[in-house]
């Protein structure tokens, strides 16, 4: 997926709570950007953006949604 496509999707902030089977890819307690993907959600997966800007599917149970103050949310999303 191109970065321009990623910008058009709805972004959600999530925190990783489990990385079983993906220790090299996911860091526990790290905040990630999840992109809305209805097809993935039907299979209990989330589309997560990594540091390179690429996105991958992971089990939804590995993450929890988080709410941040608008100024912090903007700062996190602006660095992505």
Backbone torsions as a table, in degrees:
resi	resn	phi	psi	omega
1	UNK	NA	139.5	179.3
2	UNK	-82.3	159.0	179.9
3	UNK	-63.9	-34.4	179.4
4	UNK	-65.4	-35.0	176.7
5	UNK	-66.7	-40.0	-179.0
6	UNK	-62.3	-35.5	-178.2
7	UNK	-68.5	-24.4	-178.0
8	UNK	-83.5	-13.6	179.9
9	UNK	-87.8	155.4	176.7
10	UNK	-70.2	131.9	-179.5
11	UNK	-106.1	141.9	178.2
12	UNK	-131.4	142.6	176.1
13	UNK	-94.0	132.9	-179.9
14	UNK	-135.1	157.7	175.4
15	UNK	-115.7	138.8	179.3
16	UNK	-78.6	127.3	178.8
17	UNK	-115.2	-7.5	-179.7
18	UNK	-154.6	139.3	177.4
19	UNK	-133.7	24.5	-177.9
20	UNK	-54.8	119.0	-179.0
21	UNK	91.2	-9.9	-178.4
22	UNK	-133.4	41.3	-174.5
23	UNK	-63.6	-26.4	179.4
24	UNK	-81.4	-19.4	-174.7
25	UNK	-101.9	-33.2	-176.1
26	UNK	-122.3	139.6	176.6
27	UNK	-111.1	126.7	175.8
28	UNK	-60.9	144.9	178.7
29	UNK	70.0	6.8	178.1
30	UNK	-91.4	143.0	177.0
31	UNK	-84.4	132.5	178.0
32	UNK	-125.9	159.5	173.2
33	UNK	-97.8	127.6	176.0
34	UNK	-107.0	133.7	177.7
35	UNK	-96.8	139.3	178.5
36	UNK	-64.6	127.0	179.8
37	UNK	-148.1	98.1	-175.3
38	UNK	-60.2	-39.0	179.7
39	UNK	-64.4	-43.8	179.0
40	UNK	-63.8	-41.5	-178.1
41	UNK	-63.5	-30.0	176.7
42	UNK	-62.8	-24.1	-179.4
43	UNK	-106.0	17.6	-179.9
44	UNK	58.5	40.2	177.6
45	UNK	-119.2	154.6	172.7
46	UNK	-119.2	143.3	175.5
47	UNK	-92.5	110.3	-174.0
48	UNK	-107.9	134.1	178.1
49	UNK	-89.5	129.9	178.4
50	UNK	-96.0	-175.4	-175.7
51	UNK	-62.4	-27.1	-178.8
52	UNK	-80.4	-10.4	-177.4
53	UNK	95.2	-5.1	176.0
54	UNK	-81.3	158.7	179.1
55	UNK	-123.0	148.0	-176.8
56	UNK	-139.9	157.5	178.9
57	UNK	-93.7	135.1	177.2
58	UNK	-137.1	159.6	177.3
59	UNK	-58.6	134.2	-179.4
60	UNK	-60.0	-30.7	-178.2
61	UNK	-67.9	-12.7	179.0
62	UNK	-77.7	-7.9	-172.0
63	UNK	-133.2	154.9	172.6
64	UNK	-129.0	138.5	175.7
65	UNK	-66.3	146.0	176.8
66	UNK	-130.7	148.0	176.1
67	UNK	-111.9	126.9	179.4
68	UNK	-121.2	154.5	173.0
69	UNK	-54.9	147.1	-174.9
70	UNK	-53.3	-40.3	-178.3
71	UNK	-66.0	-37.7	178.7
72	UNK	-71.5	-43.9	178.3
73	UNK	-56.3	-45.9	-179.9
74	UNK	-62.1	-42.8	179.9
75	UNK	-62.4	-41.9	179.3
76	UNK	-66.4	-45.6	-177.5
77	UNK	-71.4	-30.0	178.5
78	UNK	-69.7	-23.7	-180.0
79	UNK	-88.5	-7.6	-178.0
80	UNK	-80.3	NA	NA
